[in-house]
Amino acid sequence: MEFTGTLILAPLAGITDTTFRLLCREHGADVTITEMVSAKGLLMQPGRTHRYLRFGEGERPIGAQLFGAVPEEMAEAAAAIGRLGFDFVDINMGCPVRKVTAGGAGAALLSNPRLAGRIAQAAVSSAGIPVTAKIRSGFGTEPDSYLAVAREVFGAGAAAVTLHPRTRGQMFSGRADWGQIARLKREFPGRVVIGNGDVTGPEDARRMLSETGCDAVMVGRAALGNPWIFSAIRQGVAAGGGAPATAGNGPARIARRALILRHGEEMHRRCGEAGIREMRKHLAWYSRGIPGASAFRGDLVRVTTLDEFRLAVERFF
Ligand SMILES: Cc1cc2nc3c(=O)[nH]c(=O)nc-3n(C[C@H](O)[C@H](O)[C@H](O)COP(=O)(O)O)c2cc1C
């Protein structure tokens, strides 16, 4: 995979499902990744886990993200991901949630670079597809462990490392320290480094690429209600970053409404009314910055059927 200037949709648990990934891919994201799934869960309860691993051809190149703390399980799970037809496996080494770190996975691996390396090695040896890792700066008081972890992971044959430069303790507070992305790229100049954290539009993306030298930019929260952000970034970076920094340069109203309708219709086709209930949060995100949004959001609890969804969209957007 060629990474230079690549725009990647971040894995976001409960959000970046197959429908949302396709919309982002159609609007300028070059690469998508599933939300994290448990390596153990994939092996023990494949039926339950597979619903998080459905994808369509239009999403390619697509990676599946695994979390786990046991190299042998990671090897088996990575092989299963390869058999499912994914283009790469991404290993989660940054999730700060206690349920994940208590088992030694996610951000807990930042305190144990050797184990992180063994996990990457296990995945590389069996996946049959490229393996990448997504890390944070450090677990707690050792904010530089990303360098040791990256050394182990690259040494094990990982094709790329994504750095979200916050510690586990920071969760999402403060600002991502892009200086650490620059340092990672300086320490591993020949390797693929993906920058992530606080990119909200074209100017941020341009700055991240130029200030850190990273090969690719990953965008998470700013894509919520704004799958157009990727094409806006592409245009903005090409134009030298002159475009506005936020959703203001989204598409014209009719195209916007059509995409939102399609989003909900596709969710309904795939998941029935559960899909429409899922759409409530997306509608809230799509409505950000539009006059009357808070009243609209208050009414969303009543949107349950496809007809109610369509009516709400036609009225508001
Ligand atoms: C709701 C939510 C869910 C997330 N789920 C995942 C996940 O499953 N795997 C992962 O590696 N990171 C996950 N993240 C972290 C994001 O991928 C990303 O690293 C972080 O949001 C910083 O990027 P941003 O500033 O562009 O949002 C999640 C973040 C949020 C807000």
Ligand as a Chemical Component Dictionary entry (heavy atoms), coordinates in Angstrom:
data_LIG
# 
_chem_comp.id                   LIG 
_chem_comp.type                 NON-POLYMER 
_chem_comp.pdbx_formal_charge   0 
_chem_comp.three_letter_code    LIG 
# 
loop_
_chem_comp_atom.comp_id 
_chem_comp_atom.atom_id 
_chem_comp_atom.alt_atom_id 
_chem_comp_atom.type_symbol 
_chem_comp_atom.charge 
_chem_comp_atom.model_Cartn_x 
_chem_comp_atom.model_Cartn_y 
_chem_comp_atom.model_Cartn_z 
_chem_comp_atom.pdbx_ordinal 
LIG C1  C1  C 0 -15.919 7.153  20.363 1  
LIG C2  C2  C 0 -14.515 6.767  20.048 2  
LIG C3  C3  C 0 -14.218 5.439  19.771 3  
LIG C4  C4  C 0 -12.902 5.050  19.484 4  
LIG N1  N1  N 0 -12.650 3.741  19.181 5  
LIG C5  C5  C 0 -11.376 3.365  18.844 6  
LIG C6  C6  C 0 -11.085 2.026  18.446 7  
LIG O1  O1  O 0 -11.963 1.148  18.371 8  
LIG N2  N2  N 0 -9.798  1.734  18.142 9  
LIG C7  C7  C 0 -8.790  2.674  18.197 10 
LIG O2  O2  O 0 -7.636  2.370  17.897 11 
LIG N3  N3  N 0 -9.054  3.944  18.559 12 
LIG C8  C8  C 0 -10.309 4.305  18.865 13 
LIG N4  N4  N 0 -10.561 5.617  19.182 14 
LIG C9  C9  C 0 -9.476  6.618  19.063 15 
LIG C10 C10 C 0 -9.474  7.238  17.655 16 
LIG O3  O3  O 0 -9.217  6.262  16.661 17 
LIG C11 C11 C 0 -8.419  8.357  17.530 18 
LIG O4  O4  O 0 -7.167  7.827  17.825 19 
LIG C12 C12 C 0 -8.706  9.519  18.474 20 
LIG O5  O5  O 0 -10.073 9.867  18.457 21 
LIG C13 C13 C 0 -7.854  10.753 18.115 22 
LIG O6  O6  O 0 -8.110  11.159 16.795 23 
LIG P1  P1  P 0 -9.105  12.409 16.450 24 
LIG O7  O7  O 0 -8.611  13.589 17.239 25 
LIG O8  O8  O 0 -8.979  12.579 14.966 26 
LIG O9  O9  O 0 -10.475 11.983 16.877 27 
LIG C14 C14 C 0 -11.862 6.012  19.492 28 
LIG C15 C15 C 0 -12.162 7.342  19.795 29 
LIG C16 C16 C 0 -13.459 7.731  20.069 30 
LIG C17 C17 C 0 -13.750 9.180  20.357 31 
# 
loop_
_chem_comp_bond.comp_id 
_chem_comp_bond.atom_id_1 
_chem_comp_bond.atom_id_2 
_chem_comp_bond.value_order 
_chem_comp_bond.pdbx_ordinal 
LIG C1  C2  SING 1  
LIG C2  C3  SING 2  
LIG C2  C16 DOUB 3  
LIG C3  C4  DOUB 4  
LIG C4  N1  SING 5  
LIG C4  C14 SING 6  
LIG N1  C5  DOUB 7  
LIG C5  C6  SING 8  
LIG C5  C8  SING 9  
LIG C6  O1  DOUB 10 
LIG C6  N2  SING 11 
LIG N2  C7  SING 12 
LIG C7  O2  DOUB 13 
LIG C7  N3  SING 14 
LIG N3  C8  DOUB 15 
LIG C8  N4  SING 16 
LIG N4  C9  SING 17 
LIG N4  C14 SING 18 
LIG C9  C10 SING 19 
LIG C10 O3  SING 20 
LIG C10 C11 SING 21 
LIG C11 O4  SING 22 
LIG C11 C12 SING 23 
LIG C12 O5  SING 24 
LIG C12 C13 SING 25 
LIG C13 O6  SING 26 
LIG O6  P1  SING 27 
LIG P1  O7  DOUB 28 
LIG P1  O8  SING 29 
LIG P1  O9  SING 30 
LIG C14 C15 DOUB 31 
LIG C15 C16 SING 32 
LIG C16 C17 SING 33 
# 
